[in-house]
């Protein structure tokens, strides 16, 4: 395999363009992105890089890996949107190129290129690659760990499993262990354990993963154990944190999140499941990988769109293998199913976008751009597939998603920023703030206001909580979303004097 041939540069350029284009050109979006930026900033300000903290208090939500990465980026680029998102974008690019090299060794160079491009251009992957959240870091560590296992690089497997645990907690160890165990069980490969140098692997894992947990348990005691392990891991798995998290939640998430490759997803999955070729053991590993992640989060009571990102590398490899296999053996099977799937996908997405436009007419330029890209991509890709030119069909879809991502950051995000980010309302609040009064902030808005206004105060999650603090005779300011304010009882609304508003966010002074 040529180490840095044209294939590598294609993967690198596509990934770098999608992830870094206008990366820091729009504000951090509520509520998650500002949390990571604010936590890194407060850790730096406190001179304590081991105990995460936010709003002046210790913060036991996540292990410190992403905070460390943001803090490091801020030392190079300065604290801001680019630095907050840089770790995710960089690891997304490295992840795509790593997948290319790994699959090239496992299957073929062509399958490696296809897999990497499919992963890079899938909607959820590039969306989270441009976001200041932990999901891409966890996905990257898990991907490298699991690819290292199947390539028999067992020390790398232990190292990156440990890094996954330092990124998001025990879930990193669970996935690595469960996927490897089920693979060994299904394929009856228990003899591989002899090659793994298990003692050295456990030692390396412990040296990397254990110190932070031991430090936090020693210095913070029950507060850390109960909050981090008890609430943020066990309770969130068994108790829903958000409404509407039904058992089928991740089916539509996957269908949309894997755009534009969804039309060939299921036949690729079936082909890999039923093949009798020499690739079967490797494909079975990726099938188990994808199914374990999907099933775990489907069972989990708390569900978020970003949770299933770690299964995307496995799906990309399955699709990459299938397209490579189809070209190698001149198979026509993908043609009709792929074309029909493309047409259905195109119609549903364009129809859905125009329905969104009814509710949000200010997105007109972006929606029209998206619709044009999807229409052209669908028609051209279908023509090339019909002509058995899979190379050109893939090329069309990759270039279309590069354009799609450009429209998203150039037209759609600027129009959504006033609604999605608290930067403008925070700036407005600074103009009116008297410098000493208490700011009561709706919990959803608190991270963004704290980051952009550099002021934080007591938070309330519901209108009932706000009513309770008003009943206690609290003074100062209230920052709240309009929809929550409008649901307050009239007597509570009358206690608030509006000072300023930006889109759906309002600043009030509590009437004395």
Protein Blocks (a to p, Z undefined) as FASTA:
>chain_A
ZZblmklmmmmmmmmmmmmgoklmpccddfklmmmmmmmmmmmmnopakbgceehiacfk
bccklmmmmmmmmmmnopafklmmmmmmmmmmmmmmmmmmmmmmmmomklmmmmmmmmmm
pmklmmmmmcccfklmmmmmmmmmmmmmmnopaklmmmmmmmmmmmnojklmmmmmmmmm
mmmmmnopmkmmmmnommlmmmmmmmmmmmmmmmmmmmnmmmlmmmmmmmmmmmmmmpcf
bghiafklmmmmmmmmmpcklmmmmmmmmmmmmpcbfklmmmmmmmmmmmmmmmmmmmpm
bdcfklmmmmmmmmmmmmmmmmmmmmmnopaklmmmmmmmmmmmmmmmmmmmmmmmmmmm
mlmmmmmmmmmmmmmmmmmmmmmmmnopaklmmmmmmmmmmmmmmmmmmmmmmmmmmmmp
cklmmmmmmmmpgolaccdddfklmmmmmmmnopacdddfbfklmmmmmmnopacjdddd
fklmmmpcfklmmmpccfbdchjaccddddZZ
